[in-house]
Each structure stands twice: as structure tokens, then as C-alpha cells.
Amino acid sequence: MRAGVPNLATSYPLVNYLPEVYSDDPFMVRWTAGLDEVLATLVNTIDCLDAYVDPLLAPADFIRWLAGWVGVVLDETWSVRAQRAVIAQAVELYRMRGTMTGLRRHLEVVVDGRIEITESGGVSASQRPRPEPPRDIEHWVHVRVLPNDPRTTSAEAVLAVIRAAKPVHVMHSLEVMAP
């Protein structure tokens, strides 16, 4: 995944690991220096592996790869900060998925601004699984977002978060307000 970086120095020059007889030979010094240049990217990647799998430190091109590890679908309109935060908190967000607390927390991670959630508060239960939710109880949630910067908040991205974090049978609506 990492491309070669020109003139990247290695932390472990191979010439230092040669027997003394070869380390003084100019040809061997040049030859191992060529190998060092080829291996430097690989060695530096392995040395920094912990940073590559930390969503808050990983290079930007690794963010999508890390998202796949934890099953997070990222939206292109989210800021890199929001993408990193969702991946870092994926386990916590999945644990609360389907609850209003989980919806609020997921929105707080993605949206830079104030979030207001109104819900019906209706609850239903069943002794057996049903393909359809009960029709006699109305379940709904209304989300109002007041972004600090409207250019950084996409209504489509917020709707995607709402759809992913709320229970499936709950109807939803969204209102994005101007600051």
C-alpha cells in the first residue's frame, strides 16, 4: 500500500550487519546502500505499524482501509476528523446502535454543531418475531441540526447516520438549520 519515498533513510543500514571484512569494502557499502533504499519504505512501515492501525494517527489513505476492519461505512462528505472519530469510536457506537443515546452520540461525532432530537417515545414488544412492526403505535424521531459551518454539514451524510443509528421501524425526519 505504501509507495516508495525517494531518498528515505533507513533506521537499520545493512552495512552495519555485515562482517567486518565486508563492511570496509566500497563495493559492498554501495551494494547494501542500494538495498537499503529499496527496503527503507518497508522497514519504516513496519516500525510505525502501531500508528498505521490507530485511526487518529493513520495516514489519510489508510482511513478507508481501517473503516473496513470495523465495518464502518464512511461518507465522502465527512471531514477527515469526523471519519477518524467514527472509526475510533466504532465499538462504542455499535454498542449503542438502535437507541436515541446512540443516535445522538453518532451525530455528535459526525456533525460539528448543535443537535436537537425529538422522539415519539413509543415502545412496543412482541413474544414472537414479526416481519412488520406494529401498526397501532407510531414511532418517529425528528432531528434538527444547527451546524457551525453549513459547508461542512451535508444533509445526505446526516440522513445516512440517522438511518444507520436508529431502529429500522422508526420513521425519521431531518431539518438542517442555517446558523
Beta strands, then each sheet from edge to edge (+ up, - down):
strand 1: 113-119
strand 2: 140-147
strand 3: 171-176
sheet 1: 1+ 2- 3-
end
